[in-house]
C-alpha cells in the first residue's frame, strides 16, 4: 500500500496547474469531486509549495471547532498564514459565511476549500460567497493523466474505472475490492447522509436501474412506475446523484421538435467502475453484452475530462429522431457543432446520418466515428 500511495503522489493532475494559476486572483478556490478522486493528495502537494500554511479537515471534530463561530477571534487565528486549505468543507456548519468573513478580513490569505458533496457545499456557499470564488471539479484520473503515468489499460478502465487507487493497483481482484469499497463505503454513504433521502432502498433501486440504461433514453415516468416512486422524487434523486458526481445527464439536441425527442435524457456514470459495482458485474469484455454501452460512457466522460483540462466548455448533447437515427455526441461551442459516433469496432458513419448532421443540423464537417482503434487522438491533450 505504501508503494501505491507513493506512486499516486507522482501522478500529475491537470487540475494542479489550474489551481496554482488562480491562487493569486483574489478568489476562494472551491474544488468539488467525489471522495477518493485525489482532492486531498492534490491540495497537500500544493501546500508543500508554500511556507506558512494551515490544513483543516472537516471530518475532524477538533478542526471543525476552530471554525465553530464566525467571530473576530476565529479570523485572528489565521492571520499569520499564507495559504489555508479546508478539506471536506461541507462538514463544517455554515461554512459559507465563515469563509466569507475570513476572506473579507484577511486579504492576503489564499484559500482553497474542497467538498465531496457538491450538493451540500454549493447550497451552503452560493449566497454568502457570491462573486468571491471560482469552482473546479476533480474527476477520477483522465485518460491523458493515466497514460502519462504509464497506468492506462483500456479494458481495465472499462471494467474497473479510473479512480487513482484502482488505476495504480496491479491485480484485478484488488481493483474490484477497491472500487466496491469506494462505491459502498464512500459514495453511497454520502448520498444517504443527505436529509432529502427518505428511502435508501428506493434510491439503490433507482441507481441500479440507471446503471442498466446507460446509452439509452431514460423516462422518469417509466422509472417512477417501475420502482413505485413519485416522478418528482425520481427527478430529485437523479439531481442529487448528479451533484454528488456519480452520474451526469446528456440532453437531446433539436432544431425541430417534431423531428427529435426533446423530453428524455440519457444518463451516464462519472466512473465505469462505480457503474459496474452497482450492477455487480466485473466480468471481462469478451463475456459482456454491454461493451457498446461501456464504450459510449467511457468516450463521453473522458472527452469531458479532456475538454476541462484544455479549459474548453462546450455544451454536450445527443441527437435521435423518432425513426431511430442517432448521433451519440454533439458538441456545441460558439454555435459550431461537432458530431461523434462511438463504435467499439471499426465502422463508418452511415451516409444518411452524415447527411442529417451536415444538412439538417448544420454540423461542422465530417461526423467522426471513435473506436478502440483511434480514440487516443480524440481523448489526448
Secondary structure, DSSP 8 states (H G I E B T S, - for coil): -HHHHHHHHHS--HHHHHHHHHTTSS-EEEEE--TTSSHHHHHHHHHTT-SSEEEEETTSHHHHHHTSS-SHHHHHTTTT-SEEEEETGGGSTTHHHHHHHHHHH-TT-EEEEEES-HHHHHHHHTTTTTTTEEEEE--S--HHHHHHTT---HHHHHHH---HHHHH---HHHHHHHHHHIIIIIIHHHHHTSTT---HHHHHHHHHHHHHTTTSEE-HHHHHHHHT--HHHHHHHHHHHHHTTSEEEEEE--S-TTTB--S-EEEEES-HHHHHHHHT----GGG-S-HHHHHHHHHHHHHHHHHHHTT---EEEEEEBTT--EEEEEEEETTEEEEEEE-SS-----HHHHHIIIIIS---S--EEE-TTTHHHHH--
